[in-house]
Amino acid sequence: MKIAENEKRQKVLSKFDILNLVIGSIIGWGSFVLPGKSFLPNSGVLNTAIGLGIGGVFVIVIQRAYKVMLGKNVGEGGEFSYTLDNLGRVQGFIVGWSLILCYLSMIPLNATAYVVISRKIFGNALLWGYLYSIGGYQVFFTDVVIASIPIIIFTWINARGISLSSMVQNIMIMSLVIIVTALFFVILAKSDLAYFKKNYLNISEFSFSKIAPVIAIIPFLFVGFDVVPQVSENLEFKPSKAHLITVLSIVAGIMIYNLLNIIAALSYSPSDLKSVEWAVGSSVIAKTGKLGFIFLLVALLAAVTGGINGFMLSSTKLLGAVSHKNLCPQMFSACNKKGVYINALFFICAVSLIGPWIGRNVIILIVDMASVLAAIAYSYVGFIGIKKADKKTDKFLCFVSLIIGLTFIGLLLIPGSPAQLSISSMLFLIAWSLLGFVFYVFTTRKKNIL
């Protein structure tokens, strides 16, 4: 297909569109399950809020380095193109290879959340066609079908152009924000605040050892904040002005994580959580009944679907940009009449459809190690920004951004760290790195551009 440059670069994304795109990429399945599984049992309300706040500030500092990048480098590919132009092909490929898996892995992660939701609603009624067990997770044929449907639907939506994709994103994310906020205030009004204060608002609960684990998983929680560079050519406004919108999205993400955490805390003490499978859902049912639970499910579906849409758009744009630079097959740079990298989109869809077949536990291991890959990209953007920034303040913040990125990498890789990757995730990281090396050597030799 002929590359439709004028259509590919249509200025169709408003500030409101970007706000929803970033929030949708940040808020996913984890925000609804981490309160009961990790936040409240391990850190409580105060420590979690402080950890999310500190982590959010770190991400905002990193975003300042991204502001420098957007002021110097506008075009699809974002961090990849920025690194390629400033540090050369090898470093550019490292960033591109890292981000492709980082974005791509989030699509099946969110898609398989549909399976988890269906199991919570219908129990074993939809479990038929047992296939096998992988990584301790039983895979059923119905699981594959349920998880594949949203991937296919959003492939179709994205193929019809960025305007339709962003419109759907706006509807979903606004629904998510409104519902979560409304549920919070309703449940707050119906709760025993003395009970809540006794369990979670004791100042003696403050502990850095409980704050650190929350900070350590920030790369995973906020991995979607950097989607803006991938769509910089489609903005109605100057890309450098996207900084404030992204910061607002990060703040909104912090707020939603905390609201969902408090919703669970208003109904259950840390000891009670041991016997509760889904704390947020159980709290909503207990305080608002089935009607509130239905609204919660709508918000949850909006969150995971927004993640699928946002990361499908980002990964398609990134793969197309890598193809344009001759670092992957040229076929991925072909566009349809809507300006969509159609072959790249279909490839992203095909790879994402493998996810449901390998089971959710394996996908989670891949996503965990993808946090390292995201932090690598953050570090490169900070490093380049030190040289490219015009203002001393920006140079300093880019330096701090580099340190934060390296700190995130350390927290994930250093033995004994509160967020150290599992051995399985480390093996996936090594395998992906080796595969990237082989792919780069093969591609560059074939094109005689090593």
Sequence and secondary structure as in RCSB ss.txt:
>XXXX:A:sequence
MKIAENEKRQKVLSKFDILNLVIGSIIGWGSFVLPGKSFLPNSGVLNTAIGLGIGGVFVIVIQRAYKVMLGKNVG
EGGEFSYTLDNLGRVQGFIVGWSLILCYLSMIPLNATAYVVISRKIFGNALLWGYLYSIGGYQVFFTDVVIASIP
IIIFTWINARGISLSSMVQNIMIMSLVIIVTALFFVILAKSDLAYFKKNYLNISEFSFSKIAPVIAIIPFLFVGF
DVVPQVSENLEFKPSKAHLITVLSIVAGIMIYNLLNIIAALSYSPSDLKSVEWAVGSSVIAKTGKLGFIFLLVAL
LAAVTGGINGFMLSSTKLLGAVSHKNLCPQMFSACNKKGVYINALFFICAVSLIGPWIGRNVIILIVDMASVLAA
IAYSYVGFIGIKKADKKTDKFLCFVSLIIGLTFIGLLLIPGSPAQLSISSMLFLIAWSLLGFVFYVFTTRKKNIL
>XXXX:A:secstr
    HHHHT   B HHHHHHHHHHHH STHHHHHIIIIIIIIITTHHHHHHHHHHHHHHHHHHHHHHHHHHH  S
TTTHHHHHHHHH HHHHHHHHHHHHHHHHHHHHHHHHHHHHHHHHHHTTTT  SEEEEETTEEEEHHHHHHHHHH
HHHHHHHHHT HHHHHHHHHHHHHHHHHHHHHHHHHHHHTS HHHHHHHH  GGG  HHHHHHHHHTHHHHTGGG
GGGGGGGGGBSS GGGHHHHHHHHHHHHHHHHHHHHHHHHTT  TTGGGG S HHHHHHHHHHHHHHHHHHHHHH
HHHHHHHHHHHHHHHHHHHHHHHHTTSS GGGG B TTS BHHHHHHHHHHHTTHHHH HHHHHHHHHHHHHHHH
HHHHHHHHHHHHH SSHHHHHHHHHHHHHHHHHHHHHHSTT TT   HHHHHHHHHHHHHHHHHHHHHHHHTT  
